[in-house]
């Protein structure tokens, strides 16, 4: 059973912004300015091209429909959450991962 949450409720759960960092490129030789992790008071969020993709709040994973939008977004999402596309889809279907509307 898929569980959902709105962005506004998610941001309330995350709390205040603490810091942001740019993610490293797959080669590890540089940074990708369009892929960022923002640290919040109660969790972290992954943004691709300023679009929210995923968030961890107090150990729980939340995903938008963009989590597998492109190969690039998918690659960085795997790095952020540690789950491949199939694992993320199963988690969404089971309700273990919450879908962000």
FIVO-99415 format. One record per residue: residue in three letters; x, y, z of N, C-alpha, C, O, CB in turn; residue number from 1. Coordinates in steps of 0.001 Angstrom, whole numbers, plus 524288, in hexadecimal, padded with zeros to 5 digits. Glycine has a CB too. Layout:
<pts>
+-----+-------+-------+-------+-------+-------+-------+-------+-------+-------+-------+-------+-------+-------+-------+-------+-----+
:  aa :  n.px :  n.py :  n.pz : ca.px : ca.py : ca.pz :  c.px :  c.py :  c.pz :  o.px :  o.py :  o.pz : cb.px : cb.py : cb.pz :   i :
+-----+-------+-------+-------+-------+-------+-------+-------+-------+-------+-------+-------+-------+-------+-------+-------+-----+
: ala :     X :     Y :     Z :     X :     Y :     Z :     X :     Y :     Z :     X :     Y :     Z :     X :     Y :     Z : NUM :
...
+-----+-------+-------+-------+-------+-------+-------+-------+-------+-------+-------+-------+-------+-------+-------+-------+-----+
</pts>
This chain:
<pts>
+-----+-------+-------+-------+-------+-------+-------+-------+-------+-------+-------+-------+-------+-------+-------+-------+-----+
:  aa :  n.px :  n.py :  n.pz : ca.px : ca.py : ca.pz :  c.px :  c.py :  c.pz :  o.px :  o.py :  o.pz : cb.px : cb.py : cb.pz :   i :
+-----+-------+-------+-------+-------+-------+-------+-------+-------+-------+-------+-------+-------+-------+-------+-------+-----+
: unk : 8034C : 7FB63 : 80000 : 80000 : 80000 : 80000 : 8037B : 804DF : 80000 : 8068B : 805B7 : 8039C : 7FC3F : 7FFFD : 804CA :   1 :
: unk : 802F7 : 807FA : 7FBFC : 80635 : 80CA7 : 7FB75 : 80473 : 810E1 : 7FF4B : 7FFCB : 811F6 : 7FFD4 : 805FE : 80EBD : 7F5D0 :   2 :
: unk : 80842 : 8133B : 801F3 : 8073B : 81788 : 80588 : 808FD : 81C8C : 802ED : 80CD2 : 81C8C : 80006 : 80A0E : 816B9 : 80ADF :   3 :
: unk : 80638 : 820DB : 803ED : 80794 : 825DE : 8018E : 807DC : 82A28 : 805B2 : 805AC : 829C4 : 809F5 : 80397 : 82755 : 7FD50 :   4 :
: unk : 80AB2 : 82E4B : 8042D : 80B41 : 832E5 : 80777 : 80BBD : 83799 : 803CD : 80DC8 : 83717 : 7FF7A : 81022 : 8326C : 80B42 :   5 :
: unk : 809EB : 83C0B : 80576 : 80A86 : 840B8 : 80240 : 80FDE : 8432D : 80355 : 8123C : 84238 : 80767 : 8060D : 844B4 : 8035A :   6 :
: unk : 811B6 : 84651 : 7FFAB : 816BB : 848F8 : 80068 : 816AE : 84C7B : 8052F : 81A82 : 84CB7 : 80816 : 8181C : 84C29 : 7FB99 :   7 :
: unk : 81259 : 84F38 : 80602 : 81223 : 852D8 : 80A70 : 81293 : 84FED : 80F9F : 81527 : 851CF : 81338 : 80D0D : 85606 : 80A4B :   8 :
: unk : 8101D : 84B64 : 8100E : 8108A : 8484E : 814DD : 8161C : 84643 : 8156F : 81843 : 8463F : 819BC : 80C92 : 843B4 : 814DA :   9 :
: unk : 81871 : 8448A : 8111F : 81DD3 : 842A4 : 81145 : 82187 : 846E9 : 8132B : 824DF : 845E6 : 81679 : 81F83 : 840B4 : 80BD9 :  10 :
: unk : 820FB : 84BA2 : 81124 : 82473 : 84FE0 : 812CB : 823A5 : 8513A : 81882 : 82759 : 852D1 : 81B22 : 82394 : 854B4 : 80F6F :  11 :
: unk : 81EE4 : 850A3 : 81A7F : 81E06 : 85161 : 8201C : 820EF : 84D3F : 82340 : 8231F : 84E6B : 8275F : 81827 : 85131 : 82163 :  12 :
: unk : 820F9 : 8485D : 8214C : 823C6 : 8442D : 823F6 : 829AF : 84504 : 823CA : 82C6B : 843C6 : 8278B : 82266 : 83EED : 82186 :  13 :
: unk : 82BA8 : 8471D : 81F76 : 83149 : 847FB : 81EDE : 83355 : 84C3A : 82284 : 837C2 : 84BE5 : 82460 : 83286 : 8496C : 81942 :  14 :
: unk : 8302A : 8502F : 8238C : 831DC : 85475 : 826E9 : 834F6 : 85888 : 823E7 : 83465 : 8590F : 81F28 : 8351C : 8525E : 82B65 :  15 :
: unk : 83833 : 85B5C : 826AB : 83B12 : 85FB3 : 8244B : 83FDE : 85DCB : 82146 : 8422E : 859C2 : 8227E : 83CBC : 8639A : 8287F :  16 :
: unk : 84140 : 860D5 : 81D52 : 845D3 : 85FA1 : 81A1F : 84ACA : 86099 : 81D39 : 84B49 : 8648E : 81FE8 : 845D4 : 862E7 : 81513 :  17 :
: unk : 84E73 : 85CF8 : 81CD5 : 85374 : 85D78 : 81F9D : 857EC : 85EAA : 81BDD : 85AF3 : 86248 : 81CCB : 854A8 : 85873 : 822A9 :  18 :
: unk : 8585E : 85BA5 : 81799 : 85CA8 : 85C69 : 813E3 : 85B69 : 85996 : 80ECB : 857AF : 85690 : 80E76 : 861E9 : 85A6B : 81633 :  19 :
: unk : 85E9B : 85AA4 : 80AD8 : 85E07 : 857FF : 805C9 : 8636B : 856A6 : 803BA : 8673C : 85966 : 804B7 : 85AFD : 85B78 : 801C9 :  20 :
: unk : 863A5 : 85258 : 800D4 : 86899 : 850F0 : 7FE5E : 86781 : 84EB1 : 7F8FE : 86381 : 84C2F : 7F815 : 86BB3 : 84CFD : 801C4 :  21 :
: unk : 86B24 : 84FA6 : 7F57D : 86AD3 : 84D9F : 7F036 : 86D03 : 84816 : 7F02E : 870EB : 846FC : 7F2C3 : 86DCE : 85130 : 7EC4F :  22 :
: unk : 86A7A : 84499 : 7ED3C : 86C37 : 83F2F : 7ED0B : 870CA : 83E95 : 7E944 : 8714B : 8418A : 7E581 : 867B1 : 83B95 : 7EB70 :  23 :
: unk : 8740F : 83AC7 : 7EA4D : 8787D : 839A6 : 7E6E3 : 87694 : 83701 : 7E1E3 : 8728D : 83460 : 7E1D3 : 87C8A : 83628 : 7E9BA :  24 :
: unk : 8798C : 837C5 : 7DDC0 : 8786F : 8351F : 7D8D2 : 879A0 : 82F4D : 7D975 : 87C7D : 82DD1 : 7DD06 : 87BB0 : 83789 : 7D43D :  25 :
: unk : 8777C : 82C00 : 7D612 : 8788B : 8265F : 7D687 : 87E5E : 82500 : 7D670 : 88001 : 82135 : 7D8E6 : 875D3 : 82382 : 7D229 :  26 :
: unk : 88174 : 8280E : 7D3A3 : 88716 : 82704 : 7D373 : 889C6 : 82886 : 7D890 : 88E1A : 826BF : 7D9AA : 88994 : 829FC : 7CEE5 :  27 :
: unk : 88731 : 82BCE : 7DBAB : 88971 : 82D98 : 7E092 : 88D75 : 831E6 : 7DFF1 : 88FE7 : 8338F : 7E3BC : 88BDE : 82923 : 7E353 :  28 :
: unk : 88E23 : 833B7 : 7DB19 : 89221 : 837AF : 7DA05 : 8900C : 83D44 : 7DA6A : 8931A : 840FB : 7DA7E : 89463 : 836D2 : 7D4A3 :  29 :
: unk : 88AFF : 83DE0 : 7DAAA : 888CB : 8431E : 7DAE3 : 88380 : 84308 : 7DD94 : 88208 : 83F31 : 7E012 : 8884D : 8456F : 7D564 :  30 :
: unk : 880B1 : 8474E : 7DD06 : 87B98 : 847D0 : 7DF76 : 8778F : 84936 : 7DB5A : 878BF : 84BDA : 7D783 : 87BB2 : 84BF1 : 7E3D3 :  31 :
: unk : 872D0 : 8476C : 7DC31 : 86E8B : 84885 : 7D89E : 86B0F : 84CB6 : 7DB16 : 8681E : 84B8B : 7DEB5 : 86B5C : 84372 : 7D75A :  32 :
: unk : 86B59 : 85189 : 7D934 : 86871 : 855C5 : 7DBBA : 86282 : 8551B : 7DB79 : 85FAD : 857B2 : 7DE60 : 869E9 : 85AE0 : 7D943 :  33 :
: unk : 8609E : 851B5 : 7D813 : 85AFF : 850F1 : 7D78D : 858DF : 84C9F : 7DB16 : 85428 : 84BAF : 7DB2D : 859B3 : 84FB5 : 7D1F6 :  34 :
: unk : 85C45 : 84A01 : 7DDFA : 85AB3 : 845C6 : 7E183 : 85C5B : 8474E : 7E706 : 86104 : 847A3 : 7E82B : 85D33 : 84060 : 7DFDA :  35 :
: unk : 8588B : 8483C : 7EA6E : 859CE : 84A23 : 7EFAE : 85704 : 8470C : 7F3E9 : 852BD : 844FB : 7F326 : 8586A : 84FDF : 7F029 :  36 :
: unk : 85991 : 846D2 : 7F856 : 85728 : 844C0 : 7FD18 : 856A8 : 84949 : 800DE : 85A7A : 84BF4 : 80210 : 85A72 : 8401E : 7FF8B :  37 :
: unk : 851EE : 84A1F : 802B5 : 850E2 : 84E44 : 8067C : 84FD7 : 84BB5 : 80BBE : 84C88 : 84840 : 80C39 : 84C28 : 851C6 : 804BD :  38 :
: unk : 852AE : 84D72 : 80F9B : 851F6 : 84B77 : 814F4 : 84E0A : 84EEF : 817C9 : 84E55 : 853BC : 817A3 : 85748 : 84B4B : 817FD :  39 :
: unk : 84A6B : 84C5F : 81A53 : 8466E : 84F0A : 81D5F : 84701 : 84D75 : 82311 : 84A38 : 84A27 : 8246E : 840DF : 84DC2 : 81B4F :  40 :
: unk : 843EF : 84FCC : 8263F : 8440C : 84EBF : 82BDD : 84319 : 848F0 : 82D1B : 845A3 : 846C6 : 83092 : 83FF4 : 8521A : 82EA1 :  41 :
: unk : 83F72 : 8466A : 82A4B : 83DFD : 84101 : 82B7D : 83EDF : 83D2E : 82705 : 83CE9 : 838CB : 82733 : 83866 : 840D0 : 82D0A :  42 :
: unk : 841CA : 83EC2 : 82303 : 842CD : 83B2E : 81EB7 : 845C0 : 83DCC : 81A4B : 84797 : 84237 : 81AC6 : 83DBE : 838F4 : 81CB1 :  43 :
: unk : 84629 : 83AFB : 815FD : 848E9 : 83CD1 : 81155 : 8455E : 83C3A : 80C9B : 841EC : 838DF : 80C83 : 84E19 : 839C8 : 81083 :  44 :
: unk : 8463E : 83F85 : 808AA : 84343 : 83F30 : 803D3 : 846F4 : 83F81 : 7FF2B : 84ADC : 8424F : 7FF4B : 83F1E : 84391 : 8038C :  45 :
: unk : 845B0 : 83CA1 : 7FB1E : 848AD : 83C99 : 7F64A : 845B0 : 83FA2 : 7F225 : 84115 : 83EA0 : 7F133 : 849C8 : 836F1 : 7F472 :  46 :
: unk : 84856 : 84359 : 7EFB0 : 8461C : 8468C : 7EB89 : 84942 : 845C6 : 7E68B : 84E10 : 8458D : 7E6AD : 84601 : 84C65 : 7ED1F :  47 :
: unk : 8468E : 84560 : 7E232 : 84905 : 8452E : 7DD12 : 846DA : 849B5 : 7D9E7 : 84220 : 84A16 : 7D91B : 8480B : 83FCD : 7DA45 :  48 :
: unk : 84A42 : 84D1C : 7D81C : 848A3 : 851C5 : 7D52C : 84462 : 854C7 : 7D820 : 84074 : 8565F : 7D5DC : 846A4 : 85036 : 7CFAE :  49 :
: unk : 8453E : 85584 : 7DD31 : 841BA : 8586C : 7E0B0 : 83C5F : 855E0 : 7E165 : 838BA : 8586D : 7E33A : 840FE : 85DE0 : 7DEA3 :  50 :
: unk : 83BD9 : 850F3 : 7DFFB : 836F7 : 84E10 : 7E0AC : 837B4 : 84A05 : 7E4F7 : 83B68 : 846F5 : 7E4D1 : 83539 : 84B68 : 7DB7A :  51 :
: unk : 83430 : 84A01 : 7E8C8 : 8346E : 8461B : 7ECF7 : 833A9 : 840B0 : 7EAA4 : 82FEF : 83FC4 : 7E7BF : 83040 : 84738 : 7F13E :  52 :
: unk : 83731 : 83D1D : 7EBEB : 836EF : 837C0 : 7EA01 : 835C5 : 833F2 : 7EE73 : 8325C : 83096 : 7EDFD : 83C10 : 83642 : 7E74C :  53 :
: unk : 838A0 : 83483 : 7F2BA : 83825 : 830CE : 7F711 : 839A6 : 8337A : 7FC26 : 83C5D : 83772 : 7FC2E : 83B9A : 82BEC : 7F625 :  54 :
: unk : 837D2 : 83135 : 80073 : 83935 : 83341 : 80593 : 8393F : 82ED1 : 8098C : 83635 : 82B1B : 8092E : 8355F : 8379B : 80745 :  55 :
: unk : 83CB3 : 82F48 : 80D48 : 83CB3 : 82BEC : 811E0 : 83B3D : 82F58 : 8167B : 83DAD : 83362 : 81766 : 84224 : 8292B : 812BA :  56 :
: unk : 83741 : 82DBA : 81962 : 835BA : 83072 : 81E20 : 83583 : 82C69 : 82279 : 8325A : 828C9 : 82265 : 8305D : 83356 : 81D77 :  57 :
: unk : 838F7 : 82D26 : 82643 : 8392D : 8299C : 82ABD : 83950 : 823E3 : 82907 : 836AA : 8208D : 82B41 : 8347F : 82A8B : 82E51 :  58 :
: unk : 83C7C : 822D8 : 824FD : 83D49 : 81D81 : 82337 : 83968 : 81B67 : 81F42 : 83A14 : 8170E : 81D52 : 83D3D : 81A1B : 827B0 :  59 :
: unk : 83566 : 81E5E : 81E07 : 83174 : 81C99 : 81A3F : 83260 : 81F46 : 814FE : 8336D : 823F6 : 814C1 : 82BD1 : 81DC3 : 81C45 :  60 :
: unk : 831F5 : 81C30 : 810BD : 832E1 : 81E3C : 80B82 : 82DC5 : 82008 : 80908 : 829C1 : 81D69 : 8096A : 83586 : 81A19 : 80811 :  61 :
: unk : 82E05 : 8248A : 80680 : 829A5 : 826DE : 803A6 : 82B8E : 827EF : 7FE16 : 82FEE : 829CD : 7FD60 : 8279B : 82C0D : 80666 :  62 :
: unk : 82851 : 826C4 : 7FA1E : 829D5 : 82779 : 7F4A6 : 825A3 : 82A4F : 7F18B : 820F9 : 8299D : 7F27C : 82AFB : 82237 : 7F224 :  63 :
: unk : 8275B : 82D8A : 7EDCD : 823BC : 82FD8 : 7EA09 : 8238B : 82C55 : 7E537 : 8267F : 8288F : 7E4CE : 82569 : 8358C : 7E88B :  64 :
: unk : 8201B : 82D96 : 7E1A5 : 81FAF : 82A8C : 7DCCE : 8247E : 82B40 : 7D95B : 82523 : 82860 : 7D58F : 81AC7 : 82C21 : 7D9CA :  65 :
: unk : 827D8 : 82EFA : 7DA95 : 82C86 : 83001 : 7D77D : 83137 : 82CAC : 7D910 : 83572 : 82D60 : 7D6E2 : 82DF2 : 835A8 : 7D7EC :  66 :
: unk : 8309B : 82915 : 7DCC4 : 83510 : 8260F : 7DEB8 : 837C5 : 822E3 : 7DA78 : 83C5D : 82193 : 7DB05 : 8334C : 82273 : 7E304 :  67 :
: unk : 83500 : 8219F : 7D63B : 8376D : 81EC1 : 7D1E9 : 8368D : 82190 : 7CCB0 : 83621 : 81F0F : 7C89B : 8353A : 81928 : 7D1A4 :  68 :
: unk : 8364A : 826B3 : 7CCDE : 83512 : 829F7 : 7C85A : 838F8 : 82951 : 7C3E4 : 83769 : 828F5 : 7BF5B : 834E1 : 82F9C : 7C9FC :  69 :
: unk : 83DF8 : 8292B : 7C51E : 84205 : 828A0 : 7C11C : 84666 : 82537 : 7C34B : 84688 : 82411 : 7C7F6 : 8442C : 82E1A : 7BF5B :  70 :
: unk : 849F7 : 8239D : 7BFE2 : 84E6F : 82087 : 7C1AD : 851A5 : 82383 : 7C5AE : 85370 : 82145 : 7C989 : 851E1 : 81EF9 : 7BD10 :  71 :
: unk : 8525E : 8288A : 7C4C6 : 85572 : 82BBD : 7C860 : 852C2 : 82C2E : 7CDAC : 85530 : 82B4C : 7D1BA : 8565B : 83133 : 7C613 :  72 :
: unk : 84DC2 : 82D8A : 7CDA1 : 84ADE : 82DFD : 7D28F : 84ADC : 828C9 : 7D56C : 84BA5 : 8289F : 7DA2A : 84536 : 82FD3 : 7D190 :  73 :
: unk : 849FC : 8248C : 7D294 : 849E8 : 81F5F : 7D4EB : 84F2E : 81E14 : 7D76B : 84F59 : 81C10 : 7DBC7 : 8487C : 81B44 : 7D0CE :  74 :
: unk : 8536B : 81F34 : 7D4BA : 858AE : 81E0D : 7D6BD : 859A7 : 820E3 : 7DBEF : 85B9E : 81E90 : 7DFA9 : 85CE3 : 81FA7 : 7D2AF :  75 :
: unk : 85844 : 825E2 : 7DC24 : 8591C : 828DA : 7E0F9 : 85534 : 82745 : 7E536 : 8567B : 8276E : 7E9D8 : 858AD : 82EBF : 7DFE6 :  76 :
: unk : 8507F : 825C1 : 7E3AE : 84CA3 : 823E9 : 7E781 : 84E89 : 81EDC : 7EA12 : 84DE9 : 81E20 : 7EEC8 : 8473E : 82308 : 7E4DD :  77 :
: unk : 850D8 : 81B69 : 7E6F7 : 85320 : 8169D : 7E922 : 85757 : 81803 : 7ED24 : 8579C : 815B0 : 7F158 : 85575 : 81322 : 7E4B4 :  78 :
: unk : 85A91 : 81BC6 : 7EBCE : 85EAF : 81D75 : 7EF6A : 85C5D : 81FA7 : 7F473 : 85E4F : 81E91 : 7F8B6 : 86232 : 82192 : 7ECD0 :  79 :
: unk : 85837 : 822BC : 7F3F5 : 855CF : 8252F : 7F886 : 8531F : 82134 : 7FC0C : 853EC : 82133 : 800C9 : 851E6 : 8294B : 7F6CD :  80 :
: unk : 84FF0 : 81DD3 : 7F9B7 : 84CBF : 81A65 : 7FD09 : 84EB8 : 814CB : 7FD6C : 84CF1 : 811D9 : 800C8 : 8474B : 81A50 : 7FB09 :  81 :
: unk : 85268 : 81344 : 7FA00 : 8549D : 80E08 : 7FA63 : 8512F : 809BB : 7F832 : 85236 : 80520 : 7F91F : 855C3 : 80CDC : 7FFE1 :  82 :
: unk : 84D20 : 80B27 : 7F54F : 84992 : 80744 : 7F30C : 84940 : 807FB : 7ED28 : 848FD : 80C62 : 7EB3D : 84411 : 807B0 : 7F582 :  83 :
: unk : 84946 : 803A1 : 7EA48 : 848A4 : 80416 : 7E4A2 : 842EA : 80507 : 7E348 : 83F93 : 80510 : 7E6BF : 84AAE : 7FF23 : 7E1D9 :  84 :
: unk : 841C6 : 805C7 : 7DE4E : 83C78 : 80723 : 7DC9E : 8387E : 80306 : 7DE38 : 8345B : 80455 : 7E04A : 83C51 : 807DC : 7D6BB :  85 :
: unk : 839B2 : 7FE18 : 7DD4A : 83608 : 7F9E3 : 7DE9D : 834F6 : 7F9BC : 7E479 : 83080 : 7F8F9 : 7E61A : 8382D : 7F496 : 7DCCA :  86 :
: unk : 838FE : 7FA71 : 7E7A1 : 8384A : 7FA72 : 7ED52 : 834F0 : 7FF0B : 7EF08 : 831A1 : 7FE7B : 7F27A : 83D9A : 7FAA1 : 7F01B :  87 :
: unk : 835C4 : 80391 : 7ECAA : 83291 : 80827 : 7EE03 : 82CDD : 80748 : 7EC89 : 8295D : 8089D : 7EF8C : 834AB : 80D15 : 7EB41 :  88 :
: unk : 82BE8 : 80514 : 7E7FB : 82680 : 8040E : 7E656 : 823CE : 80030 : 7E9F2 : 81F41 : 800EA : 7EB53 : 82664 : 801FD : 7E0BF :  89 :
: unk : 82694 : 7FC14 : 7EB7C : 8244D : 7F84E : 7EF2B : 82314 : 7FAF0 : 7F45F : 81F00 : 7F9F0 : 7F6B8 : 8280C : 7F3A4 : 7F007 :  90 :
: unk : 8269B : 7FE4B : 7F629 : 825B8 : 80115 : 7FB10 : 82104 : 804AB : 7FAD1 : 81E16 : 8051B : 7FE9B : 82A7B : 80433 : 7FC7F :  91 :
: unk : 82046 : 80742 : 7F65B : 81BB0 : 80A9D : 7F5A3 : 816B0 : 80763 : 7F5A6 : 812D7 : 808E4 : 7F81B : 81C20 : 80DBA : 7F083 :  92 :
: unk : 816B7 : 802F4 : 7F2EA : 81218 : 7FF96 : 7F2A3 : 810A8 : 7FD52 : 7F7F4 : 80C0D : 7FCC6 : 7F939 : 81302 : 7FB2C : 7EEC2 :  93 :
: unk : 8149D : 7FC02 : 7FB0C : 8139A : 7F99D : 80028 : 81239 : 7FD9E : 80456 : 81020 : 7FC39 : 8086E : 81852 : 7F682 : 801E5 :  94 :
: unk : 81363 : 8029C : 80354 : 81268 : 8069F : 80743 : 81709 : 8079C : 80ACB : 816D3 : 80B05 : 80E2E : 80DD1 : 80521 : 80A80 :  95 :
: unk : 81B45 : 804A3 : 80A0A : 81FFF : 8057A : 80D24 : 82276 : 80AC2 : 80BD5 : 824AA : 80D5B : 80F3A : 823F4 : 80109 : 80C31 :  96 :
: unk : 8220F : 80C4D : 806DF : 823C9 : 81166 : 80516 : 81EF1 : 8149C : 803F1 : 81B30 : 8129D : 801B1 : 82767 : 810F9 : 8002D :  97 :
: unk : 81EF9 : 8198B : 80575 : 81A6B : 81CEB : 804E7 : 81AEF : 8203F : 7FFF8 : 81F12 : 82278 : 7FEEF : 819C3 : 8206D : 809C5 :  98 :
: unk : 816C2 : 82090 : 7FCFC : 8169E : 82396 : 7F820 : 81548 : 82944 : 7F959 : 81184 : 82A5A : 7FC23 : 81297 : 8213D : 7F439 :  99 :
: unk : 81867 : 82CE4 : 7F73D : 81776 : 83273 : 7F804 : 81414 : 83463 : 7F38A : 81598 : 833EF : 7EF00 : 81CB2 : 83595 : 7F857 : 100 :
: unk : 80F8C : 83687 : 7F4C0 : 80C04 : 83896 : 7F0BF : 80D86 : 83E05 : 7EF2F : 80AFA : 8405D : 7EBD9 : 8066E : 8388C : 7F2A5 : 101 :
+-----+-------+-------+-------+-------+-------+-------+-------+-------+-------+-------+-------+-------+-------+-------+-------+-----+
</pts>
